[in-house]
Amino acid sequence: MAKKPNVDTESEVRNILIEVAKKRKRITYMELTSRIRSRNFIPNSQDLRDLLTTISVKEESMGRGLLSAVVVQMGKDGMPGKGYFKWLGEPVPKKDRRKRWLNDLTKVFYHWAPRVHSSTCSPALSTRTIPSTSQRVFIH
């Protein structure tokens, strides 16, 4: 059974993820672990996955989306690791993972960094390219 995360560490990590989401950015597991001061984590450790799951379950239950969607692998495909998709409750076929993640990421960005439209802007969705990928995310 996984250890229950320390409340201070959980708050610290949640605050880091919110800071990243407010900038509409992503953070790698390596960057995240280097910013955590209350505890040492190995980037691909089960303890870190458990903590990110705990945070995301709480955030999703509050209607703010899966906050861990902002945490991604370095290089490769720029998406979260396999663990992100394992705990969702229903299996996500490999071919659908990018779409599912982009939907989750969009929901997080929409909550933490909503776009303000001027009176001349169309209320329709626009798109922005996520840095370091060619993927586009719908932004209000």
C-alpha positions in Angstrom: 0.0 0.0 0.0 1.3 3.5 -0.9 2.3 5.9 1.8 -0.1 8.8 2.4 1.6 12.0 1.2 2.8 14.6 3.7 0.3 17.5 3.7 3.1 20.1 3.5 4.7 18.3 0.5 1.3 17.9 -1.1 0.5 21.6 -0.7 4.0 22.5 -2.0 3.6 20.3 -5.1 0.1 21.5 -5.7 1.3 25.1 -5.6 4.1 24.4 -8.1 1.6 22.8 -10.5 -0.8 25.7 -10.1 2.0 28.2 -10.8 2.8 26.2 -14.0 -0.9 26.0 -15.1 -1.4 29.7 -14.6 1.4 30.3 -17.1 -0.2 27.8 -19.5 3.0 25.8 -19.4 4.1 22.3 -18.7 6.8 21.0 -16.3 8.9 17.8 -16.6 9.0 15.2 -13.8 12.7 16.1 -13.5 12.0 19.9 -13.2 9.2 19.2 -10.7 11.4 17.1 -8.4 14.2 19.6 -8.5 11.7 22.3 -7.3 10.3 20.3 -4.3 12.0 21.4 -1.1 10.0 19.5 1.6 11.0 16.0 0.4 13.3 14.3 -2.1 11.7 12.4 -4.9 13.0 10.4 -7.8 11.3 11.6 -11.0 9.9 8.2 -12.0 9.2 7.0 -8.5 5.9 5.4 -7.3 5.9 7.9 -4.4 5.8 10.8 -6.9 3.1 9.1 -9.0 1.0 8.5 -5.8 1.3 12.2 -4.8 0.4 13.4 -8.3 -2.6 11.1 -8.3 -3.7 12.3 -4.9 -3.5 16.0 -6.0 -5.4 15.3 -9.3 -8.2 13.3 -7.6 -8.8 16.2 -5.3 -8.6 18.8 -8.0 -10.9 16.9 -10.3 -13.4 16.5 -7.5 -13.5 20.3 -7.2 -14.1 20.6 -11.0 -10.6 22.1 -11.7 -9.4 19.2 -13.8 -6.5 16.8 -13.5 -3.7 19.2 -12.3 -1.0 16.6 -13.0 -1.7 17.0 -16.7 0.9 19.8 -16.6 3.6 17.2 -15.6 5.2 15.6 -18.7 8.1 13.4 -19.7 11.3 15.0 -21.0 11.8 14.7 -24.7 10.1 11.7 -26.3 6.5 12.8 -26.9 6.1 15.5 -24.3 3.2 13.8 -22.6 2.7 12.5 -19.1 4.0 9.0 -18.3 2.0 5.8 -18.5 1.0 6.1 -14.8 -1.1 9.2 -15.7 -3.4 7.0 -17.8 -3.4 4.0 -15.5 -5.4 5.5 -12.6 -8.1 7.2 -14.6 -10.5 4.4 -13.9 -11.1 3.3 -17.5 -8.4 2.1 -19.9 -7.3 4.7 -22.4 -6.2 3.0 -25.7 -2.7 4.1 -26.6 -3.9 5.7 -29.8 -6.3 8.0 -27.8 -3.9 9.0 -25.0 -2.7 12.3 -26.6 -6.3 13.4 -27.3 -7.3 12.5 -23.7 -4.3 14.3 -22.2 -4.8 17.4 -24.3 -8.5 17.6 -23.2 -7.3 17.3 -19.6 -4.6 19.9 -20.1 -7.1 22.3 -21.7 -9.5 21.9 -18.7 -6.7 22.8 -16.3 -5.5 25.8 -18.3 -9.1 27.0 -18.7 -9.6 26.9 -14.9 -6.2 28.4 -13.8 -5.5 30.8 -16.6 -8.8 31.7 -18.4 -8.4 34.0 -21.3 -10.2 37.4 -21.2 -11.9 38.4 -24.5 -12.1 42.0 -25.6 -15.4 43.2 -27.1 -13.9 42.7 -30.6 -12.9 39.0 -30.0 -15.0 36.2 -31.1 -16.2 34.0 -28.2 -15.3 31.0 -30.3 -12.4 28.8 -29.3 -9.0 29.6 -30.7 -5.9 27.4 -30.6 -2.4 27.8 -29.4 0.6 25.5 -30.0 2.0 23.9 -26.8 5.7 24.8 -26.6 8.1 22.0 -27.7 5.4 20.0 -29.4 3.3 20.5 -32.5 0.1 19.8 -30.6 -2.5 22.5 -30.5 -4.8 23.1 -27.5 -8.2 24.7 -27.6 -8.1 28.0 -25.5 -11.0 30.3 -24.7 
